[in-house]
Amino acid sequence: MDTTSRTRPEGSWFGAPGPDDVTFSAEALAEAVGITRAAVERLVALDLIETVTPGSDRFSAMTAARVRRMVRLNVSLGVNLMGAAIIVDLLDRLDRMESLARRGRMP
């Protein structure tokens, strides 16, 4: 079963797919992060994760990483998924700010 889809972005110069080109079906995402497909659908319904395009059944590699972090917070620390989503958002924001600060571009 093909769990990922690789497509060349429109106008790509090199033709090699990057990490942003890898997508997962809802089933593949669920399997990759250790949850059920129903749990993936619930995360979408709660607007905690988004599909690549509205109404599709495909998720980006970045979304898979996000869900993996959320599940880890839920299992390891008992944080509910809504709280885990907020924590992941804040950690991502902190990472971006630290990256900007290292490059001397802090707003």
Contacts in CASP RR format, 6 or more apart in sequence:
PFRMAT RR
TARGET T0000
AUTHOR 0000-0000-0000
METHOD contacts of the structure
MODEL  1
MDTTSRTRPEGSWFGAPGPDDVTFSAEALAEAVGITRAAVERLVALDLIE
TVTPGSDRFSAMTAARVRRMVRLNVSLGVNLMGAAIIVDLLDRLDRMESL
ARRGRMP
3 24 0 8 1.000
3 25 0 8 1.000
3 27 0 8 1.000
3 28 0 8 1.000
3 31 0 8 1.000
3 32 0 8 1.000
4 22 0 8 1.000
4 23 0 8 1.000
4 24 0 8 1.000
4 28 0 8 1.000
5 22 0 8 1.000
5 23 0 8 1.000
5 58 0 8 1.000
6 17 0 8 1.000
6 21 0 8 1.000
6 22 0 8 1.000
7 17 0 8 1.000
7 21 0 8 1.000
8 15 0 8 1.000
8 17 0 8 1.000
8 21 0 8 1.000
9 17 0 8 1.000
9 20 0 8 1.000
9 21 0 8 1.000
19 61 0 8 1.000
19 62 0 8 1.000
20 60 0 8 1.000
20 61 0 8 1.000
20 62 0 8 1.000
22 60 0 8 1.000
22 61 0 8 1.000
23 52 0 8 1.000
23 58 0 8 1.000
23 59 0 8 1.000
23 60 0 8 1.000
23 61 0 8 1.000
24 32 0 8 1.000
24 58 0 8 1.000
24 59 0 8 1.000
24 60 0 8 1.000
24 61 0 8 1.000
24 63 0 8 1.000
24 64 0 8 1.000
25 57 0 8 1.000
25 58 0 8 1.000
25 59 0 8 1.000
26 37 0 8 1.000
26 40 0 8 1.000
26 41 0 8 1.000
26 57 0 8 1.000
26 59 0 8 1.000
27 37 0 8 1.000
29 40 0 8 1.000
29 59 0 8 1.000
29 63 0 8 1.000
29 64 0 8 1.000
29 67 0 8 1.000
30 36 0 8 1.000
30 37 0 8 1.000
30 39 0 8 1.000
30 40 0 8 1.000
32 64 0 8 1.000
32 68 0 8 1.000
33 64 0 8 1.000
33 67 0 8 1.000
33 68 0 8 1.000
33 71 0 8 1.000
34 71 0 8 1.000
35 67 0 8 1.000
35 71 0 8 1.000
40 49 0 8 1.000
40 59 0 8 1.000
40 67 0 8 1.000
43 49 0 8 1.000
43 67 0 8 1.000
43 70 0 8 1.000
43 81 0 8 1.000
44 50 0 8 1.000
44 51 0 8 1.000
46 81 0 8 1.000
46 82 0 8 1.000
48 70 0 8 1.000
48 81 0 8 1.000
48 82 0 8 1.000
48 85 0 8 1.000
49 59 0 8 1.000
49 63 0 8 1.000
49 66 0 8 1.000
49 67 0 8 1.000
50 63 0 8 1.000
51 57 0 8 1.000
51 58 0 8 1.000
51 59 0 8 1.000
52 58 0 8 1.000
52 59 0 8 1.000
52 60 0 8 1.000
66 88 0 8 1.000
69 84 0 8 1.000
69 88 0 8 1.000
69 91 0 8 1.000
70 81 0 8 1.000
70 84 0 8 1.000
70 85 0 8 1.000
70 88 0 8 1.000
71 84 0 8 1.000
73 79 0 8 1.000
73 83 0 8 1.000
73 84 0 8 1.000
73 87 0 8 1.000
73 88 0 8 1.000
74 80 0 8 1.000
74 81 0 8 1.000
74 84 0 8 1.000
79 87 0 8 1.000
97 106 0 8 1.000
100 106 0 8 1.000
100 107 0 8 1.000
END
